[in-house]
């Protein structure tokens, strides 16, 4: 069995991370193709983008993951930014830890955790001879994962919400 991911337990740390994630974060489920294979798979990734790298280093130091620079677009007035990101087990652990404090992205976190529940942990290569998947992904399971990806897509749509 895999070792548990150690995360902070202090309420203030989790609440601050949730606030950062609510305001600057994103949840993505992608459907990708493995390099050199026809095998496709669903992948969970979370990220926080910010122009101040100190907050991203703070997240990385407490929750793991990595920091990457974000490429600037054609807008030369745009400030440089960077992105903290993590995926799979660490993303799930982060979302479970901050979920009680999320206001905006709670539903996205729930969908992401539901996706992770459909992915069996494995060690090493998931492909057998001739590229046949050994992970037991049935058409029903693949359809469930795709429905979760579509649900997240709907939740992530941009737009103005009415204030009540």
C-alpha positions in Angstrom: 0.0 0.0 0.0 1.2 3.5 -0.8 2.3 5.8 2.0 -0.2 8.5 2.9 0.6 12.0 1.7 1.5 14.3 4.7 -0.4 17.6 4.6 -0.7 20.4 7.0 -3.5 20.1 9.6 -3.7 23.7 10.9 -7.1 25.2 10.1 -5.6 28.6 9.2 -3.2 27.0 6.7 -6.0 24.9 5.1 -8.4 27.9 5.0 -5.8 30.2 3.5 -4.9 27.5 0.8 -8.6 27.1 0.1 -9.0 30.9 -0.4 -6.1 31.0 -2.8 -7.5 28.0 -4.7 -11.0 29.5 -4.8 -9.7 32.8 -6.2 -6.8 31.8 -8.4 -7.1 28.0 -8.8 -8.4 25.6 -11.3 -9.4 22.0 -11.6 -8.9 20.1 -14.9 -9.8 16.6 -16.1 -8.1 15.9 -19.4 -8.6 13.0 -21.7 -5.1 12.2 -23.2 -3.4 9.7 -25.3 -0.4 7.8 -24.0 2.8 8.5 -26.0 3.5 5.7 -28.4 0.2 4.0 -27.8 -3.4 4.3 -28.9 -4.4 3.9 -25.2 -6.3 7.0 -23.8 -6.8 7.9 -20.2 -8.4 10.6 -17.9 -6.1 12.7 -15.8 -6.8 15.1 -12.9 -4.7 18.2 -12.4 -5.1 21.2 -10.1 -3.3 24.5 -10.3 -3.0 28.0 -8.8 -1.6 30.8 -11.0 -0.4 34.1 -9.5 2.0 37.0 -10.3 3.6 36.7 -6.9 5.8 33.6 -6.7 5.9 33.7 -2.9 2.4 32.4 -2.6 3.2 29.6 -5.0 6.3 28.6 -3.1 4.2 28.6 0.1 1.8 26.2 -1.6 4.5 23.9 -2.9 6.3 23.8 0.5 3.1 22.8 2.3 1.3 20.6 -0.3 4.0 19.4 -2.7 3.7 19.7 -6.5 5.8 22.0 -8.7 6.0 25.5 -9.9 6.2 26.4 -13.6 6.5 29.8 -15.4 3.5 30.9 -17.4 4.2 32.1 -20.9 3.2 35.7 -21.6 0.8 36.4 -24.4 0.9 39.2 -26.9 -0.2 41.7 -24.2 3.2 43.2 -23.2 1.5 45.0 -20.3 0.7 41.7 -18.6 2.7 40.9 -15.5 4.7 37.7 -15.6 3.1 34.9 -13.6 3.8 31.4 -12.5 1.7 28.3 -11.7 1.7 25.8 -8.8 0.4 22.5 -10.0 -0.1 19.0 -8.9 -2.0 16.0 -10.0 -3.5 12.6 -9.1 -3.0 11.5 -5.5 -1.5 14.8 -4.3 -4.3 16.8 -6.0 -6.9 14.5 -4.4 -5.3 14.9 -1.0 -5.1 18.7 -1.3 -8.8 18.9 -2.4 -10.0 16.7 0.4 -8.0 18.8 3.0 -9.3 22.2 1.8 -12.8 21.1 0.8 -14.5 22.3 4.1 -13.2 25.8 3.4 -14.0 26.1 -0.3 -16.7 28.5 -1.3 -16.4 28.8 -5.1 -14.8 25.6 -6.2 -16.4 23.1 -3.8 -18.4 21.4 -6.6 -15.3 21.1 -8.8 -13.4 19.6 -5.9 -16.2 17.0 -5.4 -16.1 16.0 -9.1 -12.4 15.7 -9.0 -12.5 13.5 -5.9 -15.2 11.4 -7.6 -12.9 10.9 -10.6 -10.0 9.8 -8.4 -12.3 7.2 -6.8 -12.6 5.5 -10.2 -8.8 5.3 -10.7 -7.2 2.3 -9.2 -3.7 2.9 -7.8 -1.1 0.9 -9.6 2.7 0.5 -9.6 4.8 0.5 -12.7 3.6 0.0 -16.3 -0.1 -0.3 -16.8 0.2 -1.9 -20.2 0.7 -5.6 -20.9 1.9 -7.2 -24.1 1.0 -5.4 -27.3 -0.4 -2.3 -25.5 -3.4 -4.1 -24.0 -4.5 -2.2 -20.9 -4.0 -4.2 -17.6 -5.8 -1.6 -15.5 -9.3 -3.1 -16.0 -10.9 0.0 -17.5 -14.2 -1.1 -18.9 -16.4 0.9 -21.3 -18.7 1.7 -18.4 -15.9 3.0 -16.2 -14.5 5.0 -19.1 -18.0 6.5 -19.7 -18.3 7.3 -16.0 -15.0 9.2 -16.1 -16.0 11.0 -19.2 -19.3 12.1 -17.6 -17.3 13.5 -14.7 -15.0 15.3 -17.1 -18.1 16.8 -18.9 -19.6 17.8 -15.5 -16.4 19.6 -14.6 -16.4 21.3 -17.9 -19.9 22.7 -17.2 -18.9 23.8 -13.7 -15.8 25.6 -15.1 -17.7 27.6 -17.7 -17.0 31.3 -17.4 -19.8 33.8 -16.9 -21.4 36.2 -14.5 -23.4 34.8 -11.7 -26.3 36.7 -10.3 -25.8 38.0 -6.8 -28.8 37.3 -4.5 
